[in-house]
Amino acid sequence: MNNVKKIVAVLGAGLLLLVTGCSSSNSAATVGKTEIPLSTVQGTVSEVIKERNKVETTGLTLATGEELNINAVRFHIISVLFDEIAERIKVKVTGAEIATRRADIISQIGGEDRLAFSLVGAQIAPRDFERYIRTVILAEKLGEALVANGDTSTDGSGIQKLIIGMAKEQKVEINPRYGVWDYATGNVGPIEDNATVKK
């Protein structure tokens, strides 16, 4: 889980933003030919908020408002980009691998009854948990592939470069209500910051 946090931190670094628009008002974002519907992102946000009401959240630092929306759209965009990279270099994740990793996570957190609290703390909607696990496994496999090809970075920058490269190739467009996509860093940020952007 710590490796995942490291990757997320890397992907969340630096915001020099580029204004883009979606071709459909029903899209939260598009990655190449893949559309991420508004309903998907809104479903993630709604479920995250709903789950918070079921557990004790005292002491937890939880995203709200715009930050929560950006986190949700970022997760879905990054997961699609990981899928595109994996397909390109023939890396696969099986259902068995996802099931095994889920069982490992349940064991690490102390049982199934701790899952709801853990997901709230990690700000992951239950509906996205399997997708999250898949993305984590893909990130690990891509990291191994990079190492096998001579990458010596230990800060996740190799994976960040893959994300940036695939985003530039596929073209990422985000509904302005969620922000803008920065092709330089492979991240999402608030649309009001777009004045600082250089194309």
N, C-alpha and C positions, 0 to 999 in steps of 0.2 A: 504493500500500500504506500510505503514511503517513496518508492521509485515513481509511482503514479503521481504523487503530489509534486515531485521534482519536475516531471514532464509538464504537468499542468502549470506550474510556476513559470517554466520556460516559455510555454505557449502564451502565457498571460503577460509577458514582459514587453514593455515599450509600445507606445501608441502614437504613431504618425499616420494619420488616417486618410483614407481615400474614399470619396463619396461614390457610392454605387446605388443602383436601383433595381428592384425586381421587376420582371416582365409581367408578373401577375400580382394583383392586390391580395390574393389568397395565399401567397407565398411568404414565409418568414425569410427564406433564403433559397438560393439555387446554387448548386455546385456542379458546373458543367451541365449535363442533362438531368441531373437529379434534383428534384424539387423537395424542399422541406416545407410542408404546409404550415400555415399559421396555427392550425388546430393541433399540430404535433408539439410545437413550442409552447403554446398556451396550455396544452394538456400537462406538459412537464411542470410548468410554473404552478398551475392549480393544484397538482398532486403534491408538490413539495410543500406548499402552504398548508394543505389539508393534513398532511402527515405530521406537521409541527404541532397541531392541536391534539395529537394523540399521545405525545410523550412530554416529559419534563425537559425544557430547553434552557433552564437557568445555567448560565456559564458558557453557553454556546454562542459563537459569533456567526450570525446568520445573515445572508444577503437578503435585501428587500428591494422593492421597487425596480428601478432601472437596472441596478446591479444584478438582481435576480434574473431579469429578462435577458440581459447580455450573457450571463452565465449559461442560461438554457440554450440560446441560439448558438453560442460558441460550442457547447458540447455536441450539438447535432451536426454542425458544420465539420468540426474536427473528426468526428466519428466517420462521416462520409469520406473525408479526405484520406483517413487511414484505410478505409475499404478500397479506395481507388489505388493507393500505393501498393497495398497487399495484392490486389488483382494484377497489377503491372509486373510485380516481381515473383508472382506465383507463390505467395504465402497464404496458407489457409488456417482457419480456426474451426475445429470440429465441435459438434454439440457435446461430445464427451469431455473435451477440454474445458468448455464453459462450465459444465456440471461439476467437474473436479475442482475447478478454481472456486466455484460458489461454495462447495463443501468446505474447502480450505478456509475461506473467509468466515463462514459460519463458525468454524472451529476456533479461529483466531479471536473472534469477538465474544466468544463464550456461549454460543448457542443461538438457535433460531429466534428465541424470544428477545434477543438483543439486536436483531436485524433492523427493526423499525427505528430504534434510537440511533443506531450507527448510520443508517441512510440519511436521517435528518441531519446528523452532525456533518456528514460528507456532502450534504445538499444534493442528494441523488433521489430522483423520483423512483418509487418501486417499479413503475412501468419501464424505466430506463436501465434497471439494474443489470439485466442480461446484456444489453447493448454496451453498458459501461464495462462489464467484465470482458466482453469480446474486444473492445478497444484497448483495454489494458494488456490483454494477451498479444494482440497485434503489435502494440508498442514494444513489448518485450522481444517479440520475434524479429521485428524490424531492427531493434537495437543489436540483437545477435548477428543479424545479416550485415549490419554496418561494421561491427567489430571484425567479422570474417573477411571483410573487404578493406581492412586496414584502418578503420576509424578508431582513434584513440581518445576521443572526448568522453568525459564522464559526467557532463552536466546536462545532457539531453540535447545539446546543440546540433548533433548529427541528425536526430529525428526532427528537430525544428526545421532544419534545412530541407528535409524531405517534404514536410508539410508546406513550407513556403513555395517550393518548386512545383508541387502538384497543384496548389491553389492558383499559381500563375498560369499553369497550363490549362486547367479546367475552367478558370474564371469563376470567382465567387461574387455573387450579388446578394445584397441584404436589403430587406424591407427597411426603409428609413426609420420606421418606428422603433427598430431595434438598434440602430447605429450604422456603422460603416465598416468595411473590411480594409485592413491594412496589408497590402501585398509585400511590404518590406519586412514585417515581423510575423505575419501569419496570425493575426489576432483581430478581435472585434472591439470597437470602442464607441463612445458617445458621438453622435453626429455633430454636436456643437463644436467639437474639436477640429472639424474638417478644414478650418481656415489655415491651419498650420501645415497642411499637406502639400507636398510637391509630387506631382505625377512622375 
